[in-house]
Amino acid sequence: MATLAPPNTRIADLNDRCRMGLDRTARIVATRDCLATIAKGDRNMDMIIAQARVLKAVRDYRFAPDDRSERDFGSLELDGETIFFKIDYYDAAMEFGSEDPADASITTRVLTIMLARDY
């Protein structure tokens, strides 16, 4: 009989999937200020490149091997700017908080990427 992972471990694993872009139900949002600050210009292509760079930095982020948190928050540096990312848990309709973030079938994750000064 297989044993279930502790809720904190299960949530951390689901959050890692969200951060990696592997959760089809998750939403990923970057603040306008974050993208504008990282963009090297004000053309649409500059914003698209900034978005790709920010997403790559978040996906490349590594938590300490002994980290036992839900891995729902991180801080990193990109182009001299401190960037935060935060994962929040909502019900499937995104109206209320999730009753059980460890249950992917009833939880929609929202990954928000922002500058530290926007937090």
ChimeraX commands (.cxc) that place a marker at each C-alpha (Angstrom):
marker #1 position 0.00,0.00,0.00 radius 0.5
marker #1 position 1.40,3.37,-1.04 radius 0.5
marker #1 position 1.67,6.08,1.56 radius 0.5
marker #1 position 0.58,9.61,0.79 radius 0.5
marker #1 position 3.10,12.41,1.02 radius 0.5
marker #1 position 2.59,14.83,3.92 radius 0.5
marker #1 position 0.38,17.78,2.88 radius 0.5
marker #1 position 3.28,20.26,3.00 radius 0.5
marker #1 position 5.35,18.05,0.69 radius 0.5
marker #1 position 2.40,17.54,-1.69 radius 0.5
marker #1 position 1.75,21.31,-1.80 radius 0.5
marker #1 position 5.44,22.00,-2.44 radius 0.5
marker #1 position 5.45,19.50,-5.33 radius 0.5
marker #1 position 2.30,21.05,-6.83 radius 0.5
marker #1 position 3.81,24.54,-6.44 radius 0.5
marker #1 position 6.96,23.39,-8.24 radius 0.5
marker #1 position 4.79,22.12,-11.12 radius 0.5
marker #1 position 3.05,25.50,-11.23 radius 0.5
marker #1 position 6.35,27.39,-11.28 radius 0.5
marker #1 position 7.67,25.16,-14.06 radius 0.5
marker #1 position 4.60,25.81,-16.21 radius 0.5
marker #1 position 3.40,22.19,-15.96 radius 0.5
marker #1 position 0.05,22.88,-14.25 radius 0.5
marker #1 position -2.59,23.38,-16.97 radius 0.5
marker #1 position -5.04,24.94,-14.53 radius 0.5
marker #1 position -2.61,27.46,-13.02 radius 0.5
marker #1 position -2.54,31.13,-13.90 radius 0.5
marker #1 position 0.74,33.02,-14.17 radius 0.5
marker #1 position 0.68,36.80,-13.84 radius 0.5
marker #1 position 3.55,39.30,-13.98 radius 0.5
marker #1 position 2.95,42.88,-12.92 radius 0.5
marker #1 position 3.23,45.56,-15.58 radius 0.5
marker #1 position 5.88,47.38,-13.51 radius 0.5
marker #1 position 8.00,44.23,-13.33 radius 0.5
marker #1 position 7.94,43.66,-17.10 radius 0.5
marker #1 position 8.44,47.36,-17.90 radius 0.5
marker #1 position 11.46,47.53,-15.60 radius 0.5
marker #1 position 13.10,44.41,-17.06 radius 0.5
marker #1 position 12.28,45.32,-20.69 radius 0.5
marker #1 position 15.09,47.06,-22.54 radius 0.5
marker #1 position 12.68,49.27,-24.48 radius 0.5
marker #1 position 9.00,50.06,-24.82 radius 0.5
marker #1 position 8.13,48.06,-27.95 radius 0.5
marker #1 position 5.84,45.03,-27.72 radius 0.5
marker #1 position 8.76,42.75,-28.58 radius 0.5
marker #1 position 10.76,44.17,-25.65 radius 0.5
marker #1 position 7.89,43.30,-23.30 radius 0.5
marker #1 position 7.63,39.76,-24.71 radius 0.5
marker #1 position 11.37,39.22,-24.24 radius 0.5
marker #1 position 11.14,40.61,-20.69 radius 0.5
marker #1 position 8.29,38.20,-19.94 radius 0.5
marker #1 position 10.32,35.25,-21.24 radius 0.5
marker #1 position 13.37,36.28,-19.18 radius 0.5
marker #1 position 11.32,36.72,-15.99 radius 0.5
marker #1 position 9.57,33.36,-16.47 radius 0.5
marker #1 position 12.91,31.65,-17.08 radius 0.5
marker #1 position 14.36,33.19,-13.91 radius 0.5
marker #1 position 11.39,31.99,-11.85 radius 0.5
marker #1 position 11.58,28.50,-13.37 radius 0.5
marker #1 position 15.35,28.34,-12.75 radius 0.5
marker #1 position 14.91,29.38,-9.09 radius 0.5
marker #1 position 16.12,26.70,-6.68 radius 0.5
marker #1 position 15.05,26.31,-3.09 radius 0.5
marker #1 position 17.56,25.03,-0.53 radius 0.5
marker #1 position 17.68,21.20,-0.46 radius 0.5
marker #1 position 16.57,21.18,3.19 radius 0.5
marker #1 position 13.71,23.62,2.59 radius 0.5
marker #1 position 10.51,22.22,4.12 radius 0.5
marker #1 position 8.20,25.07,3.17 radius 0.5
marker #1 position 5.35,24.93,0.67 radius 0.5
marker #1 position 7.73,26.67,-1.78 radius 0.5
marker #1 position 5.07,29.29,-2.44 radius 0.5
marker #1 position 7.36,32.33,-2.23 radius 0.5
marker #1 position 10.77,33.19,-3.58 radius 0.5
marker #1 position 13.06,36.15,-4.13 radius 0.5
marker #1 position 15.63,36.47,-6.91 radius 0.5
marker #1 position 17.76,39.05,-8.70 radius 0.5
marker #1 position 17.44,39.89,-12.39 radius 0.5
marker #1 position 19.21,42.83,-14.02 radius 0.5
marker #1 position 19.90,44.32,-10.58 radius 0.5
marker #1 position 16.20,44.21,-9.61 radius 0.5
marker #1 position 14.80,42.11,-6.78 radius 0.5
marker #1 position 11.88,40.06,-8.02 radius 0.5
marker #1 position 9.41,38.22,-5.81 radius 0.5
marker #1 position 7.12,35.42,-6.83 radius 0.5
marker #1 position 4.15,34.23,-4.78 radius 0.5
marker #1 position 1.72,31.35,-5.31 radius 0.5
marker #1 position -1.81,31.65,-3.94 radius 0.5
marker #1 position -4.48,28.96,-3.81 radius 0.5
marker #1 position -8.06,29.43,-5.01 radius 0.5
marker #1 position -11.04,27.19,-5.54 radius 0.5
marker #1 position -11.67,25.93,-9.10 radius 0.5
marker #1 position -13.95,28.91,-9.88 radius 0.5
marker #1 position -11.32,31.33,-8.50 radius 0.5
marker #1 position -13.91,32.94,-6.23 radius 0.5
marker #1 position -12.61,31.85,-2.82 radius 0.5
marker #1 position -9.53,30.37,-1.25 radius 0.5
marker #1 position -8.98,26.65,-1.76 radius 0.5
marker #1 position -10.25,24.40,1.01 radius 0.5
marker #1 position -7.30,22.05,0.45 radius 0.5
marker #1 position -4.26,23.30,-1.51 radius 0.5
marker #1 position -2.84,19.76,-1.44 radius 0.5
marker #1 position -5.74,18.58,-3.65 radius 0.5
marker #1 position -5.04,19.65,-7.24 radius 0.5
marker #1 position -8.54,18.65,-8.36 radius 0.5
marker #1 position -10.14,21.47,-6.32 radius 0.5
marker #1 position -7.36,24.06,-6.38 radius 0.5
marker #1 position -6.33,26.66,-8.94 radius 0.5
marker #1 position -2.89,28.10,-8.34 radius 0.5
marker #1 position -2.05,31.70,-9.22 radius 0.5
marker #1 position 1.64,32.55,-9.55 radius 0.5
marker #1 position 2.21,36.30,-9.27 radius 0.5
marker #1 position 5.61,37.70,-10.29 radius 0.5
marker #1 position 6.41,41.24,-9.15 radius 0.5
marker #1 position 9.18,43.62,-8.20 radius 0.5
marker #1 position 9.99,43.63,-4.49 radius 0.5
marker #1 position 8.82,47.24,-4.27 radius 0.5
marker #1 position 5.37,46.17,-5.57 radius 0.5
marker #1 position 4.84,43.69,-2.72 radius 0.5
marker link #1:1,2 radius 0.2
marker link #1:2,3 radius 0.2
marker link #1:3,4 radius 0.2
marker link #1:4,5 radius 0.2
marker link #1:5,6 radius 0.2
marker link #1:6,7 radius 0.2
marker link #1:7,8 radius 0.2
marker link #1:8,9 radius 0.2
marker link #1:9,10 radius 0.2
marker link #1:10,11 radius 0.2
marker link #1:11,12 radius 0.2
marker link #1:12,13 radius 0.2
marker link #1:13,14 radius 0.2
marker link #1:14,15 radius 0.2
marker link #1:15,16 radius 0.2
marker link #1:16,17 radius 0.2
marker link #1:17,18 radius 0.2
marker link #1:18,19 radius 0.2
marker link #1:19,20 radius 0.2
marker link #1:20,21 radius 0.2
marker link #1:21,22 radius 0.2
marker link #1:22,23 radius 0.2
marker link #1:23,24 radius 0.2
marker link #1:24,25 radius 0.2
marker link #1:25,26 radius 0.2
marker link #1:26,27 radius 0.2
marker link #1:27,28 radius 0.2
marker link #1:28,29 radius 0.2
marker link #1:29,30 radius 0.2
marker link #1:30,31 radius 0.2
marker link #1:31,32 radius 0.2
marker link #1:32,33 radius 0.2
marker link #1:33,34 radius 0.2
marker link #1:34,35 radius 0.2
marker link #1:35,36 radius 0.2
marker link #1:36,37 radius 0.2
marker link #1:37,38 radius 0.2
marker link #1:38,39 radius 0.2
marker link #1:39,40 radius 0.2
marker link #1:40,41 radius 0.2
marker link #1:41,42 radius 0.2
marker link #1:42,43 radius 0.2
marker link #1:43,44 radius 0.2
marker link #1:44,45 radius 0.2
marker link #1:45,46 radius 0.2
marker link #1:46,47 radius 0.2
marker link #1:47,48 radius 0.2
marker link #1:48,49 radius 0.2
marker link #1:49,50 radius 0.2
marker link #1:50,51 radius 0.2
marker link #1:51,52 radius 0.2
marker link #1:52,53 radius 0.2
marker link #1:53,54 radius 0.2
marker link #1:54,55 radius 0.2
marker link #1:55,56 radius 0.2
marker link #1:56,57 radius 0.2
marker link #1:57,58 radius 0.2
marker link #1:58,59 radius 0.2
marker link #1:59,60 radius 0.2
marker link #1:60,61 radius 0.2
marker link #1:61,62 radius 0.2
marker link #1:62,63 radius 0.2
marker link #1:63,64 radius 0.2
marker link #1:64,65 radius 0.2
marker link #1:65,66 radius 0.2
marker link #1:66,67 radius 0.2
marker link #1:67,68 radius 0.2
marker link #1:68,69 radius 0.2
marker link #1:69,70 radius 0.2
marker link #1:70,71 radius 0.2
marker link #1:71,72 radius 0.2
marker link #1:72,73 radius 0.2
marker link #1:73,74 radius 0.2
marker link #1:74,75 radius 0.2
marker link #1:75,76 radius 0.2
marker link #1:76,77 radius 0.2
marker link #1:77,78 radius 0.2
marker link #1:78,79 radius 0.2
marker link #1:79,80 radius 0.2
marker link #1:80,81 radius 0.2
marker link #1:81,82 radius 0.2
marker link #1:82,83 radius 0.2
marker link #1:83,84 radius 0.2
marker link #1:84,85 radius 0.2
marker link #1:85,86 radius 0.2
marker link #1:86,87 radius 0.2
marker link #1:87,88 radius 0.2
marker link #1:88,89 radius 0.2
marker link #1:89,90 radius 0.2
marker link #1:90,91 radius 0.2
marker link #1:91,92 radius 0.2
marker link #1:92,93 radius 0.2
marker link #1:93,94 radius 0.2
marker link #1:94,95 radius 0.2
marker link #1:95,96 radius 0.2
marker link #1:96,97 radius 0.2
marker link #1:97,98 radius 0.2
marker link #1:98,99 radius 0.2
marker link #1:99,100 radius 0.2
marker link #1:100,101 radius 0.2
marker link #1:101,102 radius 0.2
marker link #1:102,103 radius 0.2
marker link #1:103,104 radius 0.2
marker link #1:104,105 radius 0.2
marker link #1:105,106 radius 0.2
marker link #1:106,107 radius 0.2
marker link #1:107,108 radius 0.2
marker link #1:108,109 radius 0.2
marker link #1:109,110 radius 0.2
marker link #1:110,111 radius 0.2
marker link #1:111,112 radius 0.2
marker link #1:112,113 radius 0.2
marker link #1:113,114 radius 0.2
marker link #1:114,115 radius 0.2
marker link #1:115,116 radius 0.2
marker link #1:116,117 radius 0.2
marker link #1:117,118 radius 0.2
marker link #1:118,119 radius 0.2
view
